[in-house]
Amino acid sequence: MRAYHRFGILSGLMLLSTAALAETPVDSVRSLNVEYVQADLADPAAAKALYGRIQRAARMVCDAPAAREIDRYLEYKTCYTRAVDAAVAAVGATALTAVHRGKTQASG
């Protein structure tokens, strides 16, 4: 039987980013759990799939703005970047970190 792990994408970090970047009350902090199997993280394909789920969760938690909401985009992008960074660090898997570095270096 495989051990499944859950982690809240940024309940702590979202608290900081919400307090620092938004005018919403701290009570409205959102988090989302992403499940994964630790043993699968040695497989690059599984790490890439988990990374995709982390990205989707970060988009949902950070409330991606509509295309016309340009004024909210910078706030969203900061929240999203911090959420993904913190989630990858929380998992602490070499393969996942490699996928994350590849994505951030390619876009940065």
C-alpha positions as CSV (number, residue, x, y, z in Angstrom):
1,M,0.0,0.0,0.0
2,R,1.3,3.4,-0.9
3,A,1.5,6.2,1.5
4,Y,-0.3,9.3,0.2
5,H,0.8,12.7,1.3
6,R,-1.3,15.9,1.5
7,F,-0.1,19.4,1.9
8,G,-2.0,22.6,1.9
9,I,-0.7,24.9,-0.8
10,L,0.2,27.9,1.2
11,S,-2.2,28.3,3.9
12,G,0.7,30.0,5.7
13,L,2.2,31.7,2.7
14,M,-1.2,32.7,1.4
15,L,-1.8,34.4,4.8
16,L,1.3,36.5,4.3
17,S,0.6,37.3,0.6
18,T,-3.0,38.1,1.4
19,A,-2.1,40.4,4.2
20,A,0.8,42.0,2.3
21,L,-0.8,42.3,-1.2
22,A,-4.5,42.5,-0.9
23,E,-7.1,44.4,0.9
24,T,-9.1,41.3,1.8
25,P,-9.4,40.3,5.4
26,V,-7.0,37.6,6.7
27,D,-10.1,35.4,7.4
28,S,-10.5,34.9,3.7
29,V,-7.2,33.0,3.2
30,R,-7.7,30.0,0.9
31,S,-5.7,26.8,0.6
32,L,-6.1,23.7,-1.4
33,N,-4.7,20.2,-0.8
34,V,-2.8,18.3,-3.5
35,E,-2.3,14.6,-3.0
36,Y,0.7,12.7,-4.2
37,V,2.6,9.4,-3.8
38,Q,6.1,9.9,-2.4
39,A,7.4,6.8,-4.2
40,D,6.3,8.2,-7.6
41,L,8.4,11.4,-7.2
42,A,11.5,9.5,-8.4
43,D,9.9,9.3,-11.8
44,P,10.3,12.4,-13.9
45,A,6.9,12.0,-15.6
46,A,5.1,11.7,-12.2
47,A,7.0,14.8,-10.9
48,K,5.9,16.7,-14.0
49,A,2.3,15.6,-13.5
50,L,2.4,16.7,-9.8
51,Y,3.9,20.0,-10.9
52,G,0.9,20.5,-13.2
53,R,-1.5,19.8,-10.4
54,I,0.4,22.3,-8.1
55,Q,0.1,24.9,-10.8
56,R,-3.6,24.4,-11.2
57,A,-4.1,24.5,-7.5
58,A,-2.1,27.8,-7.3
59,R,-4.3,29.3,-10.0
60,M,-7.4,28.4,-8.1
61,V,-6.1,29.6,-4.7
62,C,-4.8,32.8,-6.1
63,D,-7.9,33.5,-8.1
64,A,-6.6,34.1,-11.6
65,P,-8.1,37.3,-12.9
66,A,-10.0,37.6,-16.2
67,A,-8.0,38.8,-19.2
68,R,-9.4,42.4,-18.9
69,E,-8.4,42.7,-15.2
70,I,-5.0,44.0,-15.8
71,D,-4.8,45.9,-12.5
72,R,-5.2,42.5,-10.6
73,Y,-2.6,40.6,-12.7
74,L,0.5,41.7,-10.8
75,E,-1.1,40.7,-7.4
76,Y,-2.2,37.4,-8.9
77,K,1.2,36.6,-10.5
78,T,3.0,37.3,-7.2
79,C,0.6,35.1,-5.3
80,Y,0.9,32.3,-7.9
81,T,4.7,32.4,-8.0
82,R,4.9,32.2,-4.2
83,A,2.3,29.5,-4.0
84,V,4.1,27.2,-6.5
85,D,7.6,27.9,-4.9
86,A,6.3,27.1,-1.5
87,A,4.5,23.9,-2.6
88,V,7.5,22.6,-4.4
89,A,9.7,23.3,-1.3
90,A,7.1,21.6,1.0
91,V,7.3,18.4,-1.1
92,G,11.1,18.5,-1.1
93,A,11.6,16.1,-4.0
94,T,14.6,16.4,-6.2
95,A,12.7,15.5,-9.4
96,L,9.9,18.0,-8.6
97,T,12.4,20.7,-7.9
98,A,14.2,20.0,-11.2
99,V,10.8,20.4,-13.1
100,H,10.2,23.6,-11.3
101,R,13.6,25.1,-12.0
102,G,13.2,24.1,-15.6
103,K,9.9,25.9,-15.9
104,T,11.0,29.0,-14.0
105,Q,14.3,29.4,-16.0
106,A,12.5,28.9,-19.3
107,S,10.0,31.7,-18.4
108,G,12.3,34.0,-16.6
